[in-house]
């Protein structure tokens, strides 16, 4: 089974990677998937200036200064409403999916796929996962 149908590993390897959303999804992406964020942006004023797993949390205004030729963003959200909200904000900055950003679920295929197989006997198709 092909584990990286979108070639994320190669596409993100030489890029600076930033996260959007200082939450459980970001923490799981860091811990379970080995993603290294340079920083995370978050809409919650109370999170800004703090860290998540040692990664600094910045306001979304930080995105305006990012060089998108060398940077990619991973949107970390657990609900469709949150993902759609992030998508609208990123599109407002002229960022396109999946050229500039991708949802963190793409990085969880292996961990979620294994649980689906072990628990329910379902073998997920990576091309349908996203």
C-alpha positions in Angstrom: 0.0 0.0 0.0 1.4 3.4 -1.0 1.7 5.5 2.1 2.3 8.9 0.6 0.1 9.4 -2.5 0.4 13.2 -2.5 4.2 12.9 -2.1 4.0 15.1 1.0 7.3 13.9 2.4 9.2 15.1 -0.7 7.1 18.3 -1.1 7.6 19.3 2.5 11.2 18.0 3.1 13.1 21.2 2.1 10.5 23.7 3.2 9.9 25.6 6.3 6.7 24.2 7.8 4.4 26.2 10.0 1.2 25.0 11.7 -2.2 26.7 12.0 -4.0 25.9 15.2 -2.4 25.4 18.6 -4.5 22.4 19.6 -4.6 18.7 20.1 -4.5 18.1 16.3 -1.2 20.1 16.1 0.2 18.2 19.1 -0.7 14.8 17.6 0.8 15.9 14.2 4.1 16.8 16.0 4.2 13.7 18.2 2.8 11.0 16.0 3.9 12.1 12.5 7.3 13.7 13.3 6.4 17.0 11.7 8.6 19.9 12.8 6.9 23.2 12.9 9.0 26.4 12.8 6.1 28.1 14.6 2.3 27.7 14.9 -0.3 30.5 14.3 -3.4 30.5 16.3 -6.5 32.8 16.4 -6.8 32.6 20.2 -5.1 35.7 21.7 -4.5 33.7 24.9 -2.3 31.1 23.1 -0.2 33.7 21.3 3.2 34.1 23.0 3.0 30.6 24.5 4.5 27.4 23.1 3.1 24.0 22.2 5.6 21.1 22.5 8.3 23.7 22.4 7.0 25.4 19.3 6.2 29.2 19.5 2.6 30.3 19.0 2.2 33.4 17.0 -0.8 35.6 15.8 -2.2 34.9 12.3 -0.9 38.3 11.2 2.6 36.6 11.2 1.5 34.8 8.0 1.7 38.1 6.0 5.5 38.1 6.3 6.0 34.4 5.3 7.9 33.6 2.1 5.5 31.1 0.5 8.1 30.0 -2.1 10.0 28.3 0.8 7.2 27.6 3.3 4.2 25.3 3.6 1.5 25.3 6.2 -0.3 22.5 7.8 -3.8 23.3 9.1 -4.4 21.5 12.4 -8.1 21.2 13.2 -10.4 18.5 14.4 -13.8 19.7 13.1 -15.1 20.6 9.7 -16.1 24.0 10.9 -12.6 24.8 12.1 -11.0 23.6 8.9 -13.4 25.6 6.8 -12.7 28.7 8.9 -9.0 28.2 8.4 -9.5 27.6 4.7 -11.3 30.9 4.3 -8.6 32.8 6.1 -5.8 31.2 4.1 -7.7 31.8 0.8 -8.0 35.4 1.8 -4.2 35.5 1.9 -4.1 34.0 -1.6 -2.9 30.6 -0.4 -4.1 27.6 -2.4 -4.7 24.0 -1.3 -2.6 21.9 -1.6 0.0 24.1 -3.2 0.6 26.2 -0.1 -1.2 24.3 2.7 -2.7 21.0 3.5 -4.9 19.6 6.3 -3.1 17.7 9.0 -5.2 14.6 8.4 -3.0 13.8 5.4 -0.1 13.2 7.7 -2.2 10.8 9.9 -3.0 8.3 7.2 -0.5 5.7 8.6 -1.7 6.0 12.3 -5.4 6.2 11.5 -5.2 3.6 8.8 -3.5 1.1 11.2 -6.2 1.7 13.8 -9.0 1.2 11.2 -7.4 -2.1 10.0 -6.8 -3.4 13.5 -10.1 -2.4 15.0 -12.5 -2.8 12.1 -10.7 -4.8 9.5 -10.9 -1.9 7.1 -7.9 -1.3 4.8 -8.1 2.3 3.8 -7.3 3.5 0.3 -4.8 6.4 0.6 -6.2 8.1 -2.5 -9.6 8.2 -0.9 -8.4 9.1 2.5 -8.3 12.8 1.8 
